[in-house]
Amino acid sequence: MVQRFIEDFFYNQIKKNKSILLLGPRQTGKTTLIKTLKAHLYINFSLTQERRRFEKNPDLIINEIEALSGKNLIVIIDEIQKVPAILDPIQSLIDEKKASFILTGSSARKLRRQSDINLLPGRVVSLRMDPFMNSEFNQDIDTHLIYGSLPGIAILQDLKQKNIELRSYVDTYLEEEVRSEALVRNLPAFYRFLEMAALESGKIISFNAISQSIGVAHTTVSSYYQILEDCLLVERVDPIYESASRKKLTKSSKYLFFDSGVRRMAADEGPKLGATRKGELFESFVGLELIRESRLKLSTRIHFWRDPDGPEIDWVIKSEGKYTPIEVKISEHPSKKDIKHLKTFMQEYPCSQGAYVICTAPRRFKIEKDITAIPWQEISKLMESFK
């Protein structure tokens, strides 16, 4: 068993009788985690018969809870997004302290469309289950970039089988999610978009450019990205664009595919990486690691910074009103020429608290007084200092 990053927090919340909404893409380990619990009631909406019972009568959950005996009842409902109407009676049960609920889902789309749902703040803790981080399951960087880190695929030794599983994930799960959740009318256009989005993963996105490439309106492209975001298939990263002196800072977002192996298959790319492409994917990998490490931190978020006329910073950690800029270099020997944009950023934002170059060096070293090069394997250690 691999120790997952969120496990301690997850179990601590359960001890406090909190209800939990555990979201994450398919095959990231949600069901494996919840099955470690001794629940008084387990309901799986992936089972057609079970789902139909509650679609006909969402209030049935109230009757089933009232039929249970004992205190501190734990109820698990898997794939909650398939019957979003059940959230209304669940809210009442939580409010009346009849039970604690562990709700899992592989999409937030239907939950967000259910505008009359209000899971009370402080009663439901939202958590996200992701593919393995390197701190959970160590792999060499090429394996991370080519095959990703979905748990069921990462543990495989046979590279051919990894490719088979990744292709199945893209062809089966992504299509199923789109058909069941997205309500896309023009599926061929969406699949062209999906390939383009995978190719452009980690880059600053122009909806207009993609719309011209695939032949749909830019508003449709925007809605397609919202589908991917709601289905937990991409991470949106917003820029820092407040500045006292720079007027043209980029305001468009970056979108990162949630797993590099799935991204590669969706983009129809092979396993061989050129130097430039490897550098781009390494930057995206570092961004995903930073985002996942920041999830359980109350005041830490990941951004980027770019002036179209000059400097740009790959990633910026924003924590308690302070910035930590990060440059990513797939090199064992980053030097002073690699930190000029970091120095520019720190001059522009006096609230910066040091800077880092995340690279492939075997050990950390100082480049200048406030700028340190660290191996990518130490991202988790770096994030420990943020709240």
C-alpha positions as CSV (number, residue, x, y, z in Angstrom):
1,M,0.0,0.0,0.0
2,V,1.3,3.5,-0.9
3,Q,0.9,6.2,1.8
4,R,-1.2,8.9,0.2
5,F,-0.6,12.6,0.8
6,I,-4.1,13.3,2.1
7,E,-4.6,10.3,4.3
8,D,-3.6,11.8,7.6
9,F,-5.9,14.8,7.1
10,F,-8.7,12.5,5.8
11,Y,-8.6,10.3,8.8
12,N,-8.3,13.2,11.2
13,Q,-11.5,14.8,9.8
14,I,-13.3,11.5,10.2
15,K,-12.3,11.4,13.8
16,K,-13.8,14.8,14.2
17,N,-17.1,13.5,12.8
18,K,-16.8,15.8,9.7
19,S,-18.4,14.9,6.4
20,I,-16.1,14.8,3.4
21,L,-16.6,15.5,-0.3
22,L,-13.7,13.6,-2.0
23,L,-13.3,14.5,-5.6
24,G,-10.8,13.3,-8.2
25,P,-10.4,11.9,-11.7
26,R,-11.2,8.2,-12.2
27,Q,-8.5,5.7,-11.1
28,T,-6.7,8.1,-8.7
29,G,-7.5,5.9,-5.6
30,K,-10.7,7.4,-4.1
31,T,-12.5,4.0,-3.8
32,T,-9.3,2.4,-2.4
33,L,-9.1,5.0,0.3
34,I,-12.8,4.9,1.4
35,K,-12.8,1.1,1.5
36,T,-10.3,1.3,4.4
37,L,-13.2,2.7,6.5
38,K,-15.7,0.7,8.4
39,A,-18.9,2.3,7.2
40,H,-22.4,1.7,8.5
41,L,-23.8,2.1,5.0
42,Y,-22.1,2.0,1.6
43,I,-23.9,3.1,-1.5
44,N,-22.4,3.0,-5.0
45,F,-24.1,5.0,-7.7
46,S,-22.0,3.3,-10.4
47,L,-24.4,0.4,-10.0
48,T,-27.4,1.1,-12.2
49,Q,-30.0,-0.5,-9.9
50,E,-28.8,1.4,-6.9
51,R,-28.6,4.7,-8.8
52,R,-32.2,4.3,-10.1
53,R,-33.6,3.7,-6.6
54,F,-32.4,7.1,-5.4
55,E,-33.1,8.9,-8.7
56,K,-36.8,8.0,-8.2
57,N,-36.7,9.0,-4.5
58,P,-33.7,11.0,-3.2
59,D,-35.3,11.2,0.3
60,L,-34.9,7.4,0.6
61,I,-31.5,8.1,2.1
62,I,-33.3,9.6,5.1
63,N,-35.3,6.5,5.7
64,E,-32.2,4.3,5.4
65,I,-30.3,6.4,7.9
66,E,-33.1,6.4,10.4
67,A,-33.2,2.6,10.2
68,L,-29.6,2.4,11.4
69,S,-28.8,2.1,15.1
70,G,-25.8,3.5,16.9
71,K,-23.9,6.8,17.3
72,N,-21.3,8.4,15.0
73,L,-22.7,6.7,11.9
74,I,-20.5,6.8,8.8
75,V,-22.2,6.7,5.4
76,I,-20.2,6.4,2.2
77,I,-21.7,7.3,-1.2
78,D,-19.5,6.6,-4.2
79,E,-19.9,8.6,-7.5
80,I,-22.2,11.2,-5.9
81,Q,-22.4,13.3,-9.1
82,K,-24.6,10.7,-10.7
83,V,-27.5,11.5,-8.4
84,P,-26.9,15.2,-7.4
85,A,-30.5,15.6,-6.1
86,I,-29.6,13.4,-3.1
87,L,-27.4,16.3,-1.8
88,D,-30.6,18.0,-0.5
89,P,-31.6,15.3,2.0
90,I,-27.9,14.7,2.9
91,Q,-27.6,18.4,3.8
92,S,-30.5,18.0,6.2
93,L,-29.1,14.8,7.7
94,I,-25.7,16.5,8.3
95,D,-27.4,19.6,9.8
96,E,-29.3,17.3,12.2
97,K,-26.1,15.4,13.0
98,K,-27.7,12.1,12.0
99,A,-24.6,10.8,10.3
100,S,-21.2,11.7,8.8
101,F,-21.0,11.3,5.0
102,I,-18.0,10.4,2.8
103,L,-19.1,11.5,-0.7
104,T,-16.9,10.7,-3.6
105,G,-17.1,11.9,-7.2
106,S,-15.1,12.0,-10.5
107,S,-16.8,15.1,-11.7
108,A,-17.9,18.4,-10.2
109,R,-20.0,19.4,-13.2
110,K,-23.5,18.2,-12.1
111,L,-22.8,19.2,-8.5
112,R,-22.1,22.8,-9.7
113,R,-25.2,22.8,-11.9
114,Q,-27.3,21.9,-8.9
115,S,-27.5,25.6,-7.9
116,D,-30.0,25.1,-5.0
117,I,-27.6,22.8,-3.2
118,N,-25.8,24.3,-0.2
119,L,-23.6,22.0,1.7
120,L,-23.0,24.0,4.8
121,P,-19.6,25.5,5.3
122,G,-17.8,23.8,8.2
123,R,-19.9,20.7,7.9
124,V,-18.4,19.3,4.7
125,V,-14.6,19.3,4.0
126,S,-13.7,19.3,0.3
127,L,-10.7,17.1,-0.6
128,R,-9.0,16.3,-3.9
129,M,-7.5,12.9,-4.8
130,D,-4.8,13.2,-7.5
131,P,-2.5,10.8,-9.3
132,F,0.6,10.0,-7.2
133,M,3.0,12.8,-6.4
134,N,6.7,12.0,-6.5
135,S,6.7,12.2,-2.6
136,E,4.2,9.3,-2.6
137,F,5.6,7.1,-5.4
138,N,9.1,7.8,-6.6
139,Q,9.8,7.5,-10.3
140,D,12.6,8.8,-12.6
141,I,11.7,12.0,-14.4
142,D,11.3,10.3,-17.8
143,T,8.7,7.9,-16.5
144,H,6.8,10.7,-14.9
145,L,6.7,12.7,-18.2
146,I,5.9,9.8,-20.5
147,Y,3.7,7.5,-18.5
148,G,2.3,9.7,-15.8
149,S,1.4,8.6,-12.3
150,L,-2.1,7.2,-12.2
151,P,-1.8,4.6,-9.4
152,G,-3.0,1.6,-11.3
153,I,-0.6,2.4,-14.2
154,A,2.4,3.7,-12.2
155,I,2.8,0.3,-10.4
156,L,3.0,-1.6,-13.7
157,Q,6.5,-2.7,-14.8
158,D,5.6,-3.5,-18.4
159,L,5.9,-0.4,-20.5
160,K,3.7,-1.8,-23.3
161,Q,1.0,-2.5,-20.8
162,K,1.3,1.0,-19.4
163,N,0.6,2.3,-23.0
164,I,-2.4,-0.1,-23.3
165,E,-3.9,1.1,-20.1
166,L,-3.4,4.8,-20.9
167,R,-5.0,4.4,-24.4
168,S,-7.9,2.6,-22.7
169,Y,-8.3,5.5,-20.2
170,V,-8.4,8.1,-23.0
171,D,-10.7,6.1,-25.3
172,T,-13.0,4.7,-22.7
173,Y,-13.1,6.9,-19.6
174,L,-12.7,10.3,-21.2
175,E,-15.3,9.5,-23.8
176,E,-17.7,8.2,-21.1
177,E,-17.2,11.3,-18.9
178,V,-17.9,13.6,-21.9
179,R,-21.0,11.7,-22.9
180,S,-22.4,11.4,-19.4
181,E,-21.4,14.7,-17.9
182,A,-20.6,17.3,-20.6
183,L,-23.7,17.3,-22.8
184,V,-21.5,18.1,-25.8
185,R,-23.6,18.0,-29.1
186,N,-20.6,18.1,-31.5
187,L,-18.5,15.3,-30.3
188,P,-16.1,15.2,-33.3
189,A,-15.2,18.9,-32.6
190,F,-14.8,18.2,-29.0
191,Y,-12.3,15.4,-29.7
192,R,-10.3,17.7,-32.0
193,F,-10.3,20.2,-29.1
194,L,-9.2,17.5,-26.6
195,E,-6.2,16.7,-28.8
196,M,-5.4,20.4,-29.1
197,A,-5.8,21.0,-25.4
198,A,-3.4,18.1,-24.6
199,L,-0.8,19.5,-27.1
200,E,-1.1,23.0,-25.6
201,S,-1.1,21.8,-21.9
202,G,1.0,24.0,-19.8
203,K,1.0,26.9,-22.3
204,I,-0.8,30.2,-22.1
205,I,-4.1,29.6,-23.9
206,S,-5.6,31.6,-26.6
207,F,-9.3,30.6,-27.1
208,N,-9.3,32.4,-30.5
209,A,-6.3,30.5,-31.8
210,I,-7.8,27.2,-30.9
211,S,-11.2,28.1,-32.2
212,Q,-9.7,28.9,-35.6
213,S,-7.7,25.6,-35.6
214,I,-10.7,23.3,-34.9
215,G,-13.5,25.4,-36.5
216,V,-15.7,26.3,-33.6
217,A,-16.5,29.6,-31.9
218,H,-14.1,30.9,-29.2
219,T,-17.0,30.8,-26.7
220,T,-17.4,27.1,-27.5
221,V,-13.6,26.6,-26.8
222,S,-14.1,28.4,-23.4
223,S,-17.0,26.1,-22.6
224,Y,-14.9,23.0,-23.6
225,Y,-12.2,24.0,-21.2
226,Q,-14.8,24.5,-18.5
227,I,-15.9,20.9,-19.2
228,L,-12.4,19.6,-18.7
229,E,-12.0,21.6,-15.5
230,D,-15.3,20.5,-14.1
231,C,-14.5,16.8,-14.9
232,L,-11.2,17.3,-13.1
233,L,-9.1,16.6,-16.2
234,V,-7.2,19.9,-16.2
235,E,-5.9,22.3,-13.7
236,R,-6.4,26.0,-14.4
237,V,-3.6,28.3,-13.3
238,D,-4.2,32.0,-13.3
239,P,-1.6,34.7,-13.7
240,I,-0.4,37.5,-11.4
241,Y,-1.3,40.6,-13.4
242,E,-1.2,43.4,-10.7
243,S,1.8,45.6,-11.2
244,A,2.8,49.2,-10.4
245,S,4.9,49.6,-13.5
246,R,4.0,47.0,-16.1
247,K,0.7,47.5,-18.1
248,K,0.7,44.6,-20.4
249,L,1.0,41.6,-18.1
250,T,-0.7,38.4,-19.4
251,K,-4.2,37.9,-18.1
252,S,-4.9,34.6,-19.8
253,S,-4.7,31.3,-17.9
254,K,-2.7,28.2,-18.3
255,Y,-4.3,24.7,-18.3
256,L,-2.4,21.6,-17.2
257,F,-3.7,18.1,-18.0
258,F,-4.0,16.3,-14.6
259,D,-1.7,13.4,-15.7
260,S,1.2,13.5,-18.1
261,G,0.6,10.0,-19.4
262,V,-3.1,10.7,-20.2
263,R,-2.0,14.0,-21.7
264,R,0.4,12.2,-24.1
265,M,-2.2,9.8,-25.2
266,A,-4.8,12.5,-25.7
267,A,-2.3,14.4,-27.8
268,D,-1.4,11.3,-29.8
269,E,2.3,11.7,-29.0
270,G,4.8,8.8,-28.8
271,P,7.1,8.0,-26.0
272,K,10.2,9.6,-27.4
273,L,10.8,13.2,-26.3
274,G,13.0,15.8,-28.0
275,A,15.0,18.1,-25.8
276,T,12.6,21.1,-26.2
277,R,9.5,19.1,-25.6
278,K,11.0,17.4,-22.6
279,G,11.7,20.8,-21.1
280,E,8.1,22.0,-21.7
281,L,6.7,18.8,-20.1
282,F,9.1,19.1,-17.2
283,E,7.8,22.6,-16.5
284,S,4.3,21.3,-16.5
285,F,5.2,18.4,-14.2
286,V,6.7,20.8,-11.7
287,G,3.6,22.9,-11.8
288,L,1.4,19.9,-11.1
289,E,3.6,18.9,-8.2
290,L,3.4,22.4,-6.7
291,I,-0.4,22.6,-7.1
292,R,-0.9,19.2,-5.4
293,E,1.4,20.0,-2.6
294,S,-0.5,23.3,-2.0
295,R,-4.0,21.6,-1.8
296,L,-4.1,21.2,1.9
297,K,-2.6,24.6,2.7
298,L,-5.0,27.2,3.7
299,S,-3.3,30.3,2.2
300,T,-1.1,29.0,-0.5
301,R,-1.9,29.1,-4.3
302,I,0.1,28.6,-7.5
303,H,0.3,31.2,-10.2
304,F,2.6,32.3,-13.0
305,W,3.8,35.7,-14.3
306,R,4.5,36.9,-17.8
307,D,5.1,40.2,-19.5
308,P,4.6,39.7,-23.3
309,D,7.3,42.2,-24.0
310,G,10.0,40.5,-21.9
311,P,10.4,38.5,-18.7
312,E,8.3,35.6,-17.5
313,I,8.2,33.4,-14.4
314,D,7.2,29.7,-14.8
315,W,5.5,29.4,-11.4
316,V,4.9,31.7,-8.5
317,I,3.9,30.5,-5.0
318,K,1.6,33.0,-3.4
319,S,1.3,32.5,0.4
320,E,0.0,35.0,3.0
321,G,0.4,37.9,0.6
322,K,4.0,37.1,-0.3
323,Y,5.5,35.7,-3.5
324,T,8.1,33.0,-4.1
325,P,9.0,33.0,-7.9
326,I,10.2,29.7,-9.4
327,E,12.1,29.1,-12.6
328,V,12.1,25.5,-14.0
329,K,15.2,24.3,-15.9
330,I,15.8,20.7,-17.0
331,S,19.5,21.0,-16.3
332,E,21.9,19.9,-13.7
333,H,23.8,23.1,-13.9
334,P,21.5,26.2,-13.8
335,S,23.6,29.3,-13.7
336,K,23.3,33.1,-13.2
337,K,22.1,33.5,-16.8
338,D,19.0,31.5,-15.9
339,I,17.9,33.7,-13.0
340,K,17.6,37.2,-14.6
341,H,13.8,37.0,-14.8
342,L,13.7,35.9,-11.1
343,K,15.7,39.0,-10.2
344,T,13.5,41.2,-12.3
345,F,10.4,39.7,-10.5
346,M,11.8,40.3,-7.1
347,Q,12.6,43.9,-7.9
348,E,9.1,44.4,-9.2
349,Y,7.5,42.8,-6.2
350,P,9.4,43.7,-2.9
351,C,7.1,41.3,-1.0
352,S,9.0,38.3,-2.6
353,Q,10.7,36.1,-0.1
354,G,13.5,34.4,-2.0
355,A,13.4,32.5,-5.3
356,Y,14.2,29.0,-6.6
357,V,15.3,27.2,-9.7
358,I,13.8,23.7,-9.8
359,C,16.1,21.6,-11.9
360,T,17.7,18.1,-12.3
361,A,20.8,18.8,-10.1
362,P,21.6,16.0,-7.6
363,R,21.7,18.4,-4.7
364,R,20.6,22.0,-3.9
365,F,23.1,24.9,-4.2
366,K,23.1,28.7,-4.0
367,I,23.2,30.6,-7.2
368,E,23.0,34.0,-5.5
369,K,22.1,35.1,-2.0
370,D,18.3,34.8,-2.3
371,I,18.2,32.4,-5.2
372,T,18.6,28.6,-4.6
373,A,18.7,25.8,-7.1
374,I,17.0,22.6,-5.8
375,P,16.4,19.1,-7.3
376,W,12.8,18.5,-8.5
377,Q,12.7,15.6,-5.9
378,E,12.7,18.3,-3.2
379,I,9.5,20.1,-4.2
380,S,7.6,18.5,-1.2
381,K,10.3,19.7,1.2
382,L,10.2,23.2,-0.3
383,M,6.4,23.4,0.2
384,E,6.7,22.4,3.9
385,S,7.5,26.0,4.7
386,F,4.2,27.4,3.4
387,K,0.9,27.5,5.2
